[in-house]
Amino acid sequence: MDLTELREVAQAEKERQGSIRVHCCTSTGCRAASSMEVFRNLEAAVEEHQCGDRIEVVSVGCMGFCGQGPLVQVEPGEQLYEEVEPDDAGSIISATVGKGTASTTQLDPHHPFFAYQTRVVRQNSGNIDPESIEEYIAVGGYESLYKALYEMTPEAVVAEISNSGLRGRGGGGYPTGLKWATVAKMPGDQKYVICNGDEGDPGAFMDRSVLESDPHLVLEGMAIAGYAVGANHGYIYVRAEYPLAIKRLQKAIQQAKKYGLMGSQVFDSPFDFRVDIRIGAGAFVCGEETALIQSIEGGRGNPVPRPPYPAEKGLYNSPTLINNVETLANIAHIIREGADWYASIGTEDSKGTKVFALTGNIRNNGLIEVPMGITLRQIVEDMGGGVPDGEVKAVQTGGPSGGCIPKQLLDTPVDYKSLREVGSMMGSGGMVVMDQDTSMVEIAHFYMEFCRGETCGKCVPCRTGTVQLYGLLTKLLKGQATEADLEQMKALSYMVKDTSLCGLGQTAPNPVLSTLRYFPEEYTSLLVKPAYLNGKTAEPKPVSV
């Protein structure tokens, strides 16, 4: 396969495609709402109308507006149908051929939920069949890999990623180019690239959606990374709860190998790159780099002290580059469009876009991709439409490792620095909206229960600290806690944060600390009232964090 042959495949695919394409989302979320039946009925309707020569029904990935799914879109045009039932399929095709009207409602494609988005990672999602490599090639797929192999040195690729300002989208926000450069300069003939798809935050499904909707984009990013750092072998670590993502990845790897885009002599070059899938058992801690490596090697997924870092001594004691799904899904776009283009999106400190799973007490929920620097208010009120009955009380970002941001801080820009300053973090992209009826103590209790159950148990602060914090929060919710318990809760939170071995323990108290910081009255109102003092009921002391 060379560039000419790749473009011939692209041209042949474009000529094959029907003049009208009916996109039907068949990702996991819409499948739960019978989208596969919708898809089959759409195909049957096309056959019934004998219009298969000009109308093609396409199974596509996530379109984003999951709360209104299943979604069906007719291209070209602006017909976007929401909450489509299987029985609606026939009328959609009838309307498409001009013989009636659709029995389901249409969604405005210029709705603020879409209008505020800047799609880079999700550019192809909802527009191509994720199980067809030809469709991916037809939209420019694998041209970035060819460009890297034949027009750029490995050092130039690393420099391009560094200049783009891309930072890891898995939570830590470490500069991606710096991580690549570290692995690239390590000696040794054997290096690895790992794609971290162990998405474990409650309410988060960004990585699952990218893997289900555009698996070749991630594979291409991995291959470019392998070329840049000198690795010839990659692993995708994805949790077993994502069977559709695994199935589509397996198919994508086989298709890429068939075309000579994976395996030996990629694009007939001296570069070899193979990719294997490792299926995780669903342990949250395996999202941590060193624990993930232990799991791939067949061991128990426990973190190990750093240094040495995986970039120096990782998988099978070899230099290893670990990036998460969204980070790798940015790579092909950066190589194709250039570092300056990517750096022009976002803020000085945080470049590019970020994918969020917008969930909770909000009208419009689903997946969004927004430029860094957009405010929480724009996301929650404009895109999300606010809460259905009432007002926003807080927004939780960063999953169990993040924090709760109160409504008075909704004008906070969404970037790494700003979120950290208000006591939260970007995390992998979970964003949960809470209304005025939400108990913030119960929210802290929920996340601490999660961390207590997911701790690997290796280090004492995390193993016992999360259990003790959970116990204190339970005591508080039962109305049995005293001021001394509240003081102990604060001291324990800082102890766990400062002394735990890995990121899970170090960030586990964040929901407690952030809710104590912004909603102290909710904690003190649950304390046991002290006995009468001099004939008056003593009020609890104000809480300071």
C-alpha positions as CSV (number, residue, x, y, z in Angstrom):
1,M,0.0,0.0,0.0
2,D,1.3,3.4,-1.0
3,L,-0.3,6.9,-0.9
4,T,-1.7,6.5,-4.5
5,E,-3.3,3.2,-3.6
6,L,-4.7,4.6,-0.4
7,R,-6.3,7.5,-2.3
8,E,-7.7,5.0,-4.9
9,V,-9.4,3.2,-2.0
10,A,-10.8,6.5,-0.8
11,Q,-12.1,7.5,-4.3
12,A,-13.7,4.1,-4.8
13,E,-15.5,4.3,-1.5
14,K,-16.8,7.8,-2.3
15,E,-18.1,6.6,-5.6
16,R,-19.7,3.6,-3.9
17,Q,-21.6,5.6,-1.4
18,G,-25.2,6.5,-2.2
19,S,-26.2,10.1,-2.9
20,I,-28.3,10.1,0.2
21,R,-27.1,8.5,3.4
22,V,-29.3,7.8,6.4
23,H,-27.2,7.7,9.5
24,C,-28.5,5.6,12.4
25,C,-26.6,5.6,15.7
26,T,-25.8,2.1,16.8
27,S,-23.6,2.8,19.7
28,T,-24.2,1.3,23.1
29,G,-26.4,4.1,24.5
30,C,-28.8,4.1,21.5
31,R,-28.7,0.3,21.3
32,A,-30.3,0.3,24.8
33,A,-33.2,2.2,23.2
34,S,-33.7,-0.3,20.3
35,S,-31.6,1.5,17.7
36,M,-30.6,-1.8,16.0
37,E,-34.3,-2.5,15.4
38,V,-34.6,1.0,14.0
39,F,-31.5,0.3,11.7
40,R,-33.0,-2.9,10.4
41,N,-36.4,-1.3,9.8
42,L,-34.7,1.5,7.9
43,E,-33.0,-1.0,5.6
44,A,-36.3,-2.9,5.1
45,A,-38.0,0.4,4.2
46,V,-35.4,1.2,1.6
47,E,-35.9,-2.2,0.1
48,E,-39.6,-1.7,0.1
49,H,-39.4,1.6,-1.7
50,Q,-36.8,0.1,-4.2
51,C,-34.5,3.1,-3.6
52,G,-31.4,1.3,-2.6
53,D,-29.6,2.7,-5.7
54,R,-29.6,6.2,-4.2
55,I,-30.3,5.8,-0.5
56,E,-27.9,4.0,1.8
57,V,-28.7,3.3,5.5
58,V,-25.4,3.5,7.5
59,S,-24.7,2.2,11.0
60,V,-22.7,5.0,12.6
61,G,-21.2,5.8,16.0
62,C,-22.4,8.2,18.6
63,M,-23.9,11.6,17.5
64,G,-23.6,13.0,21.0
65,F,-27.1,14.0,22.0
66,C,-27.6,10.7,23.9
67,G,-30.6,11.9,25.9
68,Q,-32.6,12.2,22.7
69,G,-31.6,9.0,21.2
70,P,-31.9,6.9,19.1
71,L,-30.9,9.6,16.6
72,V,-31.3,9.3,12.8
73,Q,-29.8,11.8,10.4
74,V,-30.3,12.2,6.7
75,E,-27.3,13.5,4.7
76,P,-27.2,15.8,2.8
77,G,-29.7,18.0,4.5
78,E,-30.6,19.0,8.0
79,Q,-33.1,16.3,8.9
80,L,-32.1,15.0,12.3
81,Y,-34.7,12.8,14.0
82,E,-34.8,12.3,17.7
83,E,-36.2,9.5,19.9
84,V,-36.8,7.4,16.9
85,E,-38.9,4.2,17.5
86,P,-38.6,1.2,15.3
87,D,-42.1,1.9,13.9
88,D,-40.9,5.4,12.8
89,A,-38.3,4.0,10.4
90,G,-40.7,3.5,7.4
91,S,-42.1,7.1,7.6
92,I,-38.5,8.5,7.7
93,I,-37.7,6.7,4.4
94,S,-41.0,7.8,2.9
95,A,-40.3,11.4,3.8
96,T,-36.8,11.1,2.4
97,V,-38.2,10.0,-1.0
98,G,-40.8,12.7,-0.9
99,K,-43.8,10.4,-0.2
100,G,-45.1,11.7,3.1
101,T,-43.9,13.0,6.5
102,A,-41.9,11.4,9.2
103,S,-43.9,10.3,12.3
104,T,-41.2,11.3,14.7
105,T,-40.0,14.8,15.7
106,Q,-37.0,16.5,14.3
107,L,-34.1,18.0,16.3
108,D,-32.6,21.3,15.3
109,P,-29.1,20.6,14.1
110,H,-28.2,24.2,15.1
111,H,-29.4,23.6,18.7
112,P,-27.0,25.1,21.2
113,F,-26.0,21.6,22.3
114,F,-24.3,21.3,18.9
115,A,-23.6,25.0,18.1
116,Y,-21.1,25.5,20.9
117,Q,-19.0,22.4,20.0
118,T,-15.7,22.2,18.2
119,R,-15.3,18.7,16.9
120,V,-11.8,17.4,16.5
121,V,-11.7,14.0,18.3
122,R,-15.4,13.4,17.4
123,Q,-15.1,14.7,13.9
124,N,-16.0,11.4,12.3
125,S,-18.4,10.1,15.0
126,G,-21.9,9.8,13.7
127,N,-20.7,10.3,10.1
128,I,-18.9,7.1,9.2
129,D,-19.5,3.4,9.7
130,P,-16.9,2.5,12.4
131,E,-16.7,-1.1,11.1
132,S,-15.6,0.0,7.6
133,I,-12.0,1.0,7.1
134,E,-12.9,2.2,3.6
135,E,-15.2,4.8,5.1
136,Y,-12.4,5.9,7.4
137,I,-10.0,6.1,4.5
138,A,-12.5,8.1,2.4
139,V,-12.4,10.9,5.0
140,G,-8.6,11.1,5.0
141,G,-7.9,8.2,7.3
142,Y,-4.3,6.9,7.6
143,E,-2.9,9.8,5.5
144,S,-1.4,11.3,8.6
145,L,0.4,8.0,9.3
146,Y,1.8,8.0,5.7
147,K,2.9,11.7,6.2
148,A,4.7,10.8,9.4
149,L,6.5,7.8,7.9
150,Y,7.5,9.4,4.6
151,E,7.7,13.2,5.2
152,M,8.8,13.5,8.8
153,T,11.5,12.1,11.0
154,P,10.6,10.7,14.4
155,E,12.1,13.8,16.0
156,A,9.9,16.0,13.9
157,V,6.8,14.1,14.9
158,V,7.7,14.5,18.6
159,A,8.3,18.2,18.0
160,E,5.0,18.7,16.2
161,I,3.1,17.1,19.1
162,S,5.1,19.3,21.6
163,N,4.4,22.5,19.7
164,S,0.7,21.7,19.5
165,G,0.5,22.0,23.3
166,L,-1.5,18.8,23.6
167,R,-1.8,17.6,27.2
168,G,-2.8,14.2,28.4
169,R,-6.6,13.8,28.5
170,G,-6.6,11.0,31.0
171,G,-6.7,13.3,34.1
172,G,-3.2,14.4,34.9
173,G,-2.8,16.8,32.0
174,Y,0.9,16.0,31.6
175,P,2.4,17.5,28.3
176,T,2.1,14.8,25.7
177,G,5.1,15.9,23.7
178,L,7.3,15.9,26.7
179,K,6.2,12.3,27.6
180,W,6.9,11.2,24.0
181,A,10.3,12.9,24.0
182,T,11.2,11.1,27.2
183,V,10.4,7.7,25.8
184,A,12.0,8.5,22.4
185,K,15.4,9.2,24.0
186,M,15.4,6.1,26.2
187,P,17.9,3.4,25.0
188,G,16.8,-0.1,24.1
189,D,15.5,-2.0,21.1
190,Q,12.2,-2.8,22.6
191,K,9.6,-0.1,23.5
192,Y,5.9,-0.2,23.8
193,V,2.9,2.1,23.3
194,I,-0.2,1.5,25.5
195,C,-3.6,3.0,24.9
196,N,-5.3,3.4,28.3
197,G,-9.0,2.7,27.7
198,D,-9.8,1.7,31.3
199,E,-12.4,4.3,31.8
200,G,-13.8,3.9,35.3
201,D,-15.3,7.2,36.5
202,P,-19.0,7.0,37.4
203,G,-21.0,8.6,34.6
204,A,-18.1,8.8,32.1
205,F,-18.3,7.2,28.7
206,M,-16.1,9.4,26.5
207,D,-13.4,6.8,25.7
208,R,-16.0,4.1,25.1
209,S,-17.8,6.3,22.6
210,V,-14.5,7.2,20.7
211,L,-13.5,3.5,20.5
212,E,-17.0,2.5,19.3
213,S,-17.4,5.3,16.9
214,D,-13.9,5.7,15.3
215,P,-11.5,2.9,16.2
216,H,-9.2,3.5,13.3
217,L,-8.5,7.0,14.5
218,V,-7.1,5.6,17.8
219,L,-5.1,2.9,15.9
220,E,-3.6,5.5,13.6
221,G,-2.6,7.7,16.6
222,M,-1.0,4.7,18.2
223,A,1.0,3.9,15.1
224,I,2.2,7.5,14.7
225,A,3.2,7.4,18.4
226,G,5.1,4.1,17.9
227,Y,7.0,5.6,15.0
228,A,7.9,8.7,17.0
229,V,9.2,7.0,20.1
230,G,10.7,3.9,18.4
231,A,8.1,1.3,19.5
232,N,7.0,-1.6,17.4
233,H,4.3,-3.0,19.6
234,G,1.2,-1.5,21.1
235,Y,-1.5,-2.6,23.5
236,I,-5.0,-1.3,23.9
237,Y,-6.2,-1.8,27.5
238,V,-10.0,-1.7,27.5
239,R,-12.4,-2.9,30.2
240,A,-14.6,-5.9,29.6
241,E,-17.8,-3.8,30.2
242,Y,-17.2,-2.3,26.7
243,P,-18.0,-5.4,24.5
244,L,-19.0,-3.3,21.4
245,A,-15.8,-1.3,21.6
246,I,-13.7,-4.5,21.9
247,K,-15.5,-6.0,18.9
248,R,-15.0,-3.0,16.7
249,L,-11.4,-2.6,17.7
250,Q,-10.7,-6.3,16.9
251,K,-12.3,-5.8,13.4
252,A,-10.4,-2.5,12.9
253,I,-7.1,-4.2,13.6
254,Q,-7.8,-7.0,11.2
255,Q,-8.8,-4.5,8.5
256,A,-5.7,-2.4,9.0
257,K,-3.5,-5.5,8.8
258,K,-5.2,-6.6,5.6
259,Y,-4.4,-3.2,4.0
260,G,-0.8,-3.2,5.2
261,L,-1.4,-0.4,7.7
262,M,-0.6,-2.4,10.7
263,G,1.9,-5.3,11.3
264,S,5.1,-5.7,9.3
265,Q,6.4,-3.0,7.0
266,V,3.6,-0.5,7.4
267,F,3.0,1.4,4.1
268,D,5.8,-0.8,2.7
269,S,8.2,1.1,5.0
270,P,10.8,-0.4,7.4
271,F,8.5,0.5,10.3
272,D,6.7,-2.5,12.0
273,F,3.8,-2.0,14.4
274,R,1.4,-4.5,15.8
275,V,-1.4,-3.9,18.2
276,D,-2.9,-6.3,20.7
277,I,-6.0,-5.9,22.9
278,R,-5.9,-6.6,26.6
279,I,-9.3,-6.8,28.4
280,G,-9.5,-5.4,31.9
281,A,-11.7,-6.8,34.7
282,G,-13.1,-3.5,35.7
283,A,-10.9,-2.4,38.5
284,F,-10.8,1.4,38.8
285,V,-7.2,1.4,40.0
286,C,-6.1,-0.1,36.7
287,G,-6.6,3.3,35.1
288,E,-3.4,4.2,37.0
289,E,-0.4,3.7,34.7
290,T,1.7,1.3,36.8
291,A,-1.3,-0.7,37.9
292,L,-2.4,-1.0,34.2
293,I,1.1,-2.3,33.3
294,Q,1.0,-4.9,36.1
295,S,-2.4,-6.0,34.8
296,I,-1.2,-6.4,31.2
297,E,1.8,-8.5,32.4
298,G,-0.7,-10.8,34.1
299,G,-0.3,-9.7,37.6
300,R,-2.6,-8.1,40.1
301,G,-3.3,-4.5,39.2
302,N,-1.5,-2.7,41.9
303,P,0.4,0.6,41.5
304,V,4.1,0.6,42.2
305,P,6.2,3.5,43.5
306,R,7.7,6.0,40.9
307,P,10.4,6.6,39.8
308,P,11.3,4.8,37.7
309,Y,8.5,6.1,35.5
310,P,6.9,3.9,32.8
311,A,8.7,6.1,30.2
312,E,12.0,4.8,31.6
313,K,11.1,1.3,32.8
314,G,7.5,0.2,32.0
315,L,5.9,-2.8,30.4
316,Y,8.3,-5.8,30.7
317,N,10.9,-3.4,32.1
318,S,11.0,-1.6,28.7
319,P,10.4,2.1,28.0
320,T,6.7,2.5,27.6
321,L,4.5,5.4,26.3
322,I,1.0,5.4,27.9
323,N,-1.6,7.8,26.6
324,N,-5.4,7.6,27.0
325,V,-7.9,7.1,24.2
326,E,-8.8,10.8,23.7
327,T,-5.1,11.9,23.7
328,L,-4.3,9.4,20.9
329,A,-7.4,10.3,19.0
330,N,-6.0,13.9,18.6
331,I,-2.7,12.8,17.0
332,A,-3.7,12.1,13.4
333,H,-5.5,15.5,13.3
334,I,-2.4,17.3,14.6
335,I,-0.1,15.7,12.1
336,R,-2.5,16.4,9.2
337,E,-3.5,20.0,10.1
338,G,-0.3,21.1,11.9
339,A,0.7,22.1,15.5
340,D,-0.2,25.8,14.9
341,W,-3.8,24.9,13.9
342,Y,-4.2,22.8,17.1
343,A,-2.6,25.4,19.3
344,S,-4.9,28.1,18.0
345,I,-7.8,26.3,19.7
346,G,-8.2,26.8,23.5
347,T,-6.3,28.9,25.9
348,E,-2.6,29.7,26.5
349,D,-2.3,27.0,29.2
350,S,-4.7,24.5,27.8
351,K,-4.7,23.9,24.0
352,G,-7.3,22.1,21.9
353,T,-10.6,20.6,22.8
354,K,-12.0,18.4,25.5
355,V,-14.7,15.7,25.4
356,F,-17.1,15.6,28.3
357,A,-19.9,13.3,29.3
358,L,-22.5,15.8,30.4
359,T,-24.9,14.1,32.8
360,G,-26.9,14.5,36.0
361,N,-29.8,16.9,36.7
362,I,-29.7,18.6,33.3
363,R,-32.1,18.9,30.4
364,N,-29.7,18.0,27.5
365,N,-27.3,15.2,28.3
366,G,-24.8,13.4,26.2
367,L,-21.3,13.8,24.8
368,I,-19.9,17.2,24.0
369,E,-16.5,18.3,22.6
370,V,-15.8,21.9,23.5
371,P,-12.8,24.2,23.1
372,M,-10.7,24.7,26.2
373,G,-11.6,27.9,27.9
374,I,-15.3,27.7,27.5
375,T,-17.0,28.5,30.8
376,L,-19.0,26.0,32.9
377,R,-22.0,28.3,32.6
378,Q,-21.9,28.0,28.8
379,I,-21.8,24.3,29.0
380,V,-24.4,23.8,31.8
381,E,-26.9,26.6,30.9
382,D,-26.5,27.1,27.2
383,M,-25.6,23.7,25.9
384,G,-27.1,21.6,28.7
385,G,-30.2,23.8,29.0
386,G,-30.0,24.0,32.8
387,V,-31.7,21.8,35.3
388,P,-35.3,20.7,34.5
389,D,-37.0,22.0,37.6
390,G,-35.1,24.6,39.6
391,E,-31.5,25.8,39.4
392,V,-28.0,24.5,39.3
393,K,-26.4,23.9,42.7
394,A,-23.0,22.5,41.8
395,V,-21.1,20.8,39.0
396,Q,-18.8,17.9,39.7
397,T,-15.9,17.4,37.4
398,G,-13.1,14.9,37.4
399,G,-15.0,11.9,38.7
400,P,-14.1,10.5,42.1
401,S,-10.8,12.3,41.9
402,G,-12.4,15.7,41.2
403,G,-14.5,18.2,43.2
404,C,-17.8,19.9,43.3
405,I,-17.9,23.5,42.0
406,P,-20.7,25.7,43.3
407,K,-23.0,27.7,41.1
408,Q,-21.4,31.0,42.1
409,L,-18.3,29.8,40.2
410,L,-20.0,28.8,37.0
411,D,-18.1,31.4,35.1
412,T,-14.9,29.5,35.7
413,P,-13.2,28.7,32.4
414,V,-12.8,25.0,31.7
415,D,-9.0,24.6,31.6
416,Y,-6.5,22.7,33.7
417,K,-5.3,25.6,35.8
418,S,-8.7,27.2,36.5
419,L,-10.4,24.0,37.5
420,R,-7.4,23.2,39.9
421,E,-7.7,26.6,41.4
422,V,-11.3,26.1,42.4
423,G,-10.5,22.7,44.0
424,S,-11.5,20.4,41.2
425,M,-9.7,18.9,38.1
426,M,-10.3,18.2,34.5
427,G,-10.1,14.4,35.0
428,S,-10.9,12.2,32.1
429,G,-14.1,14.2,31.3
430,G,-17.0,13.3,33.6
431,M,-19.2,16.3,34.3
432,V,-22.2,15.8,36.6
433,V,-24.7,18.6,37.2
434,M,-26.6,18.8,40.5
435,D,-29.8,20.7,41.4
436,Q,-30.9,22.5,44.5
437,D,-32.3,19.3,46.1
438,T,-29.0,17.5,46.0
439,S,-27.3,16.8,49.4
440,M,-23.6,17.5,49.0
441,V,-22.8,15.3,52.0
442,E,-24.5,12.4,50.3
443,I,-22.5,13.2,47.2
444,A,-19.3,13.0,49.1
445,H,-20.5,9.9,50.8
446,F,-21.3,8.3,47.4
447,Y,-17.8,9.0,46.0
448,M,-16.1,7.9,49.2
449,E,-18.0,4.6,49.0
450,F,-16.8,4.2,45.5
451,C,-13.1,4.9,46.4
452,R,-13.4,2.6,49.5
453,G,-14.5,-0.2,47.2
454,E,-12.0,0.5,44.5
455,T,-8.8,0.9,46.6
456,C,-6.3,-1.8,45.8
457,G,-5.3,-2.0,49.5
458,K,-1.6,-1.8,48.9
459,C,-0.9,1.4,50.9
460,V,-2.2,2.0,54.4
461,P,-3.4,5.7,54.0
462,C,-5.7,4.8,51.1
463,R,-6.8,1.4,52.3
464,T,-7.8,2.5,55.8
465,G,-8.2,6.2,55.3
466,T,-11.0,5.8,52.7
467,V,-12.8,3.3,55.0
468,Q,-12.5,5.7,58.0
469,L,-13.7,8.6,55.9
470,Y,-16.7,6.7,54.7
471,G,-17.5,5.7,58.2
472,L,-17.4,9.3,59.4
473,L,-19.6,10.5,56.5
474,T,-22.1,7.7,57.4
475,K,-22.1,8.8,61.0
476,L,-22.7,12.3,59.9
477,L,-25.7,11.4,57.7
478,K,-27.2,9.4,60.6
479,G,-27.0,12.6,62.7
480,Q,-24.6,11.0,65.2
481,A,-21.4,13.0,64.4
482,T,-19.9,15.7,66.6
483,E,-17.6,18.6,65.9
484,A,-14.7,16.4,66.9
485,D,-15.7,13.9,64.1
486,L,-15.8,16.8,61.6
487,E,-12.3,17.9,62.6
488,Q,-11.1,14.3,62.3
489,M,-12.7,14.1,58.9
490,K,-10.7,17.1,57.7
491,A,-7.4,15.9,59.2
492,L,-7.9,12.5,57.8
493,S,-8.7,13.9,54.3
494,Y,-5.4,15.8,54.2
495,M,-3.5,12.8,55.5
496,V,-4.9,10.5,52.8
497,K,-4.2,13.2,50.2
498,D,-0.6,13.7,51.2
499,T,0.6,10.2,52.0
500,S,-1.2,7.8,49.6
501,L,1.0,5.9,47.1
502,C,-0.9,6.7,43.8
503,G,-3.3,9.1,42.3
504,L,-6.4,7.2,43.4
505,G,-5.6,7.7,47.1
506,Q,-4.1,11.2,46.7
507,T,-7.3,12.5,45.1
508,A,-9.9,10.3,46.8
509,P,-10.7,13.0,49.5
510,N,-11.2,15.7,46.9
511,P,-15.1,15.4,46.9
512,V,-15.0,15.7,50.7
513,L,-12.7,18.7,50.8
514,S,-14.5,20.5,48.0
515,T,-17.9,20.1,49.5
516,L,-16.6,21.1,52.9
517,R,-15.1,24.2,51.3
518,Y,-18.2,25.3,49.5
519,F,-21.1,23.8,51.4
520,P,-19.9,23.8,55.1
521,E,-23.4,24.5,56.4
522,E,-24.6,21.2,55.1
523,Y,-22.1,19.4,57.2
524,T,-22.6,21.4,60.4
525,S,-26.4,21.2,60.1
526,L,-26.1,17.4,60.5
527,L,-24.0,17.5,63.7
528,V,-25.3,16.5,67.0
529,K,-26.4,19.6,68.8
530,P,-24.4,20.1,72.0
531,A,-26.2,20.1,75.3
532,Y,-27.6,23.3,76.7
533,L,-24.8,25.7,77.8
534,N,-25.8,28.4,80.2
535,G,-29.4,27.9,79.2
536,K,-28.8,28.3,75.4
537,T,-28.2,25.7,72.7
538,A,-24.6,26.1,71.4
539,E,-24.3,26.4,67.7
540,P,-21.5,24.4,65.9
541,K,-18.3,26.3,65.0
542,P,-17.9,27.4,61.4
543,V,-16.0,24.9,59.3
544,S,-12.8,26.0,57.6
545,V,-10.9,23.9,55.1
